[in-house]
Amino acid sequence: MSDMGTSGQSLTPSNPNSSQKFEDTLTQCPPANPTNNICTAQYDPVCVKTKVGSIISYQTASNACSACNTPEAIGYAKGECR
């Protein structure tokens, strides 16, 4: 069960330093196994980085567990995507 936030904002850093700062704070997700992961409904937003093919995108998820429960997730950083 994925619990992605509806804001689904894309991260669009205005300068390379913002992008690098995000990458430096990225926590890697373990390999996704949704059948073994049960997430709480706790709201502690994170910005999750996903990759499908060659397309990388960023979305706000309700918490780290929900973020990493997405098979395409690479990692996440605390806080909503900006």
C-alpha positions as CSV (number, residue, x, y, z in Angstrom):
1,M,0.0,0.0,0.0
2,S,1.6,3.2,-1.1
3,D,0.5,6.4,0.6
4,M,1.9,9.2,-1.6
5,G,0.8,12.7,-0.7
6,T,-1.5,14.4,-3.1
7,S,0.7,17.4,-3.4
8,G,3.1,15.5,-5.6
9,Q,5.3,18.5,-6.2
10,S,8.4,18.2,-8.3
11,L,11.7,19.3,-6.8
12,T,13.0,22.0,-9.1
13,P,16.1,23.5,-7.5
14,S,16.9,27.0,-8.6
15,N,20.6,26.3,-8.4
16,P,23.0,23.3,-8.4
17,N,23.8,23.8,-4.7
18,S,20.2,23.1,-3.7
19,S,20.1,19.9,-5.7
20,Q,23.4,18.7,-4.2
21,K,22.2,19.5,-0.7
22,F,19.1,17.3,-1.3
23,E,21.3,14.5,-2.7
24,D,23.6,14.8,0.3
25,T,20.7,14.3,2.8
26,L,19.1,11.5,0.8
27,T,18.4,8.3,2.8
28,Q,18.6,5.2,0.6
29,C,15.5,2.9,0.6
30,P,16.0,-0.8,1.1
31,P,14.7,-3.0,-1.7
32,A,10.9,-2.7,-1.8
33,N,8.8,-5.6,-0.5
34,P,5.3,-4.2,-0.1
35,T,3.9,-7.6,1.1
36,N,6.1,-7.4,4.2
37,N,5.8,-3.7,4.9
38,I,3.0,-2.3,6.9
39,C,3.2,1.5,7.4
40,T,1.5,3.6,10.1
41,A,-0.7,6.5,9.2
42,Q,1.8,8.9,11.0
43,Y,2.2,12.1,9.0
44,D,5.9,13.0,8.9
45,P,6.4,14.1,5.3
46,V,9.4,13.2,3.2
47,C,10.4,14.0,-0.3
48,V,10.9,10.7,-2.2
49,K,13.1,10.3,-5.2
50,T,11.8,7.8,-7.7
51,K,13.2,6.5,-11.0
52,V,11.2,4.8,-13.8
53,G,13.4,4.0,-16.7
54,S,15.5,7.1,-17.2
55,I,12.9,9.5,-15.7
56,I,13.7,10.7,-12.2
57,S,10.9,12.5,-10.2
58,Y,10.2,13.7,-6.7
59,Q,7.0,13.5,-4.7
60,T,5.9,14.1,-1.2
61,A,5.0,11.0,0.8
62,S,3.3,11.0,4.1
63,N,6.3,9.2,5.9
64,A,9.5,7.3,5.2
65,C,7.8,3.9,5.3
66,S,5.3,4.9,2.7
67,A,8.0,6.5,0.6
68,C,10.1,3.3,0.6
69,N,7.1,1.1,0.0
70,T,7.0,2.4,-3.6
71,P,8.9,0.0,-5.8
72,E,10.4,2.8,-7.9
73,A,11.8,4.7,-4.8
74,I,15.5,5.3,-4.6
75,G,15.6,7.3,-1.4
76,Y,14.0,10.2,0.5
77,A,14.8,13.3,2.5
78,K,12.9,14.8,5.4
79,G,10.3,17.4,4.6
80,E,8.0,18.1,1.7
81,C,9.3,18.4,-1.8
82,R,9.7,22.1,-3.0
